[in-house]
Amino acid sequence: MPPAPSSMTGFARSEGSAEGMAWAWELRSVNGRGLDLRFRLPGGFDGLEPALKDLAAKALKRGNVTANLTAKREEAPRLVADPAALAQVLALALDLADKIPGAEPPRAEALLALPGVLRTAAAEQTEETLKAQEIAVRAGFVQALAGLVIARRAEGARLAAILTAQLDEITALCARAATEAADQPAMQRARMLETIRALLAEIPALPPERIAQEVAILAGKSDVREELDRLDAHLHAARALLGEGDNIGRRFDFLVQEFNREANTLCSKSASVALTATGLKLKATIEQLREQVQNVE
């Protein structure tokens, strides 16, 4: 079974903990003309960005990708006394107690309850601890990146089914157009000959040979067989691209432009209401195809 194309839309998440720190990666991907990687990393992890971008560039070809890392410590904050603040409030409390007859000495819990005396102290981070955290965060990114690739593949498989259905509809519309246009050159020739003969009956001006030549040229311009043949070739090329699977978005987008060009010419050559209606339906379906192709990597 041929591989399905990848979509540029996807989401993946990974999370874990290491050395007292909990972390989580969230990767989001949307459509883009090229590959645009944007990282949002907390302080201390900025140095990982170049290596992580290299990993992402090897796994993804196109899309606007945002990688967001959150990290927080798991242990409860440790409280310590601020020596300078404690010394200051203790001196003030003792001085005040000396000035008030019968006042009791200041109690420790009362002093510690005063604003600014206690503060939180971060646990010391050794070089080994930081290294272990970086290794875990990097491994988590690799896991999230693999999940994003899987998500984009799954979305691509659904997208391939939609594209196949649209190509089938275009094939059916081309077959209808071929039927409706089969007699168009002969009808155009007969119509023009009748009109010219009516005019010549009143104003003879050109020899019959020249008239027949001009009529043949005009009738040939209403023949849409070339446009239908090219549309058929484009349909075969589009199905072949879907069979390739990987990295087909840009080529598919260019091919859809060729589809649209032939459909426009077919409509301009139409000489019947039925063929014009089919041509307009064909253009609408090609536009729907173009919108879906914008999602293909």
Buried (B, 14 or more C-beta within 10 A) or exposed (E): EEBBBBBBBBBBBBEBBBBEBEBBBBBBBBBBEEBEBEBEBEEBBEEBBEEBBEBBEEEBBBBBBBBBBEBEBEEEEEEEBBEEBBEBBBEEBEEEEEEEEEEEEBEEEEBEEBEEBBEEEEEEBEEEBBEBBBEBBBEBBBBBBEBBBEBBBBBBBEBBEEBEEBBEBBBBBBEBBBEBBEEBBEBBBEBBBEEBEEEEEEEEEBEEEEBBEEBEEBBEEBBBEEBBEBBBEBBEBBBEBBEEBEEBBBBBBEBBEBBBBBBBBBBEBBBBEEBBBBBEBBBEBBEBBBEBBEBBB
